[in-house]
Amino acid sequence: MTRAQKRAIEQAAGLRGTTVTEFVVASAQRAAAETIREFESLALRGEARDLFVAALLHPPRPNAAARAAARRYKTLAGR
């Protein structure tokens, strides 16, 4: 860590009314949560994105199992 970085962190901690340790831990925790959120979100690129969109726009016809499930649902839902 450079002296300038240390001074900036000390100044920021002082402005927040916390110790340097509390400031660094809170900052690291926020960065960790943001990183985890970014990696847990669905990110489709290239061919995977194209296949996903194509499946949404042109879904396959329901197979026998899907048709049977729909009939069961309609029966149970009273439709």
Kinemage of the C-alpha trace (Angstrom):
@kinemage 1
@onewidth
@group {chain A} dominant
@subgroup {mainchain}
@vectorlist {calphas} color= white
{ca met a 1} P 0.000 0.000 0.000
{ca thr a 2} L 1.366 3.391 -0.905
{ca arg a 3} L 1.417 6.319 1.489
{ca ala a 4} L -1.170 8.091 -0.656
{ca gln a 5} L -3.490 5.075 -0.506
{ca lys a 6} L -3.083 4.839 3.263
{ca arg a 7} L -3.827 8.552 3.709
{ca ala a 8} L -6.920 8.275 1.496
{ca ile a 9} L -8.209 5.291 3.478
{ca glu a 10} L -7.526 7.042 6.780
{ca gln a 11} L -9.318 10.166 5.540
{ca ala a 12} L -12.305 8.175 4.285
{ca ala a 13} L -12.545 6.255 7.566
{ca gly a 14} L -12.435 9.524 9.482
{ca leu a 15} L -15.173 11.020 7.334
{ca arg a 16} L -17.342 7.964 8.035
{ca gly a 17} L -16.544 8.141 11.735
{ca thr a 18} L -15.016 4.651 11.816
{ca thr a 19} L -11.621 3.151 12.419
{ca val a 20} L -9.447 2.219 9.462
{ca thr a 21} L -10.032 -1.453 10.241
{ca glu a 22} L -13.820 -1.024 10.341
{ca phe a 23} L -13.707 0.963 7.102
{ca val a 24} L -11.556 -1.621 5.296
{ca val a 25} L -13.661 -4.562 6.510
{ca ala a 26} L -16.925 -2.866 5.499
{ca ser a 27} L -15.488 -1.945 2.097
{ca ala a 28} L -14.231 -5.482 1.528
{ca gln a 29} L -17.595 -6.914 2.573
{ca arg a 30} L -19.442 -4.668 0.082
{ca ala a 31} L -17.011 -5.645 -2.679
{ca ala a 32} L -17.433 -9.339 -1.842
{ca ala a 33} L -21.230 -9.134 -1.915
{ca glu a 34} L -21.151 -7.301 -5.266
{ca thr a 35} L -18.748 -9.846 -6.764
{ca ile a 36} L -20.904 -12.757 -5.607
{ca arg a 37} L -24.041 -11.103 -7.050
{ca glu a 38} L -22.304 -10.574 -10.391
{ca phe a 39} L -21.183 -14.182 -10.645
{ca glu a 40} L -24.513 -15.628 -9.506
{ca ser a 41} L -26.523 -13.744 -12.113
{ca leu a 42} L -27.276 -15.404 -15.411
{ca ala a 43} L -24.927 -14.196 -18.120
{ca leu a 44} L -25.357 -15.708 -21.554
{ca arg a 45} L -22.940 -14.826 -24.313
{ca gly a 46} L -22.458 -15.748 -27.920
{ca glu a 47} L -23.931 -19.038 -29.080
{ca ala a 48} L -25.527 -19.804 -25.676
{ca arg a 49} L -27.470 -16.529 -25.827
{ca asp a 50} L -28.575 -17.203 -29.410
{ca leu a 51} L -29.787 -20.719 -28.526
{ca phe a 52} L -31.677 -19.427 -25.473
{ca val a 53} L -33.435 -16.688 -27.434
{ca ala a 54} L -34.266 -19.109 -30.271
{ca ala a 55} L -35.814 -21.542 -27.764
{ca leu a 56} L -37.958 -18.741 -26.326
{ca leu a 57} L -39.077 -17.504 -29.723
{ca his a 58} L -39.591 -20.945 -31.251
{ca pro a 59} L -40.297 -23.440 -28.459
{ca pro a 60} L -40.542 -27.131 -29.384
{ca arg a 61} L -43.967 -28.758 -29.497
{ca pro a 62} L -44.958 -30.391 -26.186
{ca asn a 63} L -44.112 -34.091 -25.994
{ca ala a 64} L -46.452 -36.763 -24.602
{ca ala a 65} L -45.262 -36.279 -21.022
{ca ala a 66} L -45.846 -32.514 -21.172
{ca arg a 67} L -49.333 -32.985 -22.633
{ca ala a 68} L -50.191 -35.523 -19.900
{ca ala a 69} L -48.947 -33.126 -17.221
{ca ala a 70} L -51.103 -30.346 -18.667
{ca arg a 71} L -54.157 -32.613 -18.588
{ca arg a 72} L -53.462 -33.535 -14.941
{ca tyr a 73} L -53.069 -29.889 -14.018
{ca lys a 74} L -56.320 -28.923 -15.718
{ca thr a 75} L -58.120 -31.735 -13.934
{ca leu a 76} L -56.712 -30.778 -10.530
{ca ala a 77} L -57.302 -27.056 -11.118
{ca gly a 78} L -60.875 -27.704 -12.207
{ca arg a 79} L -60.482 -26.285 -15.674
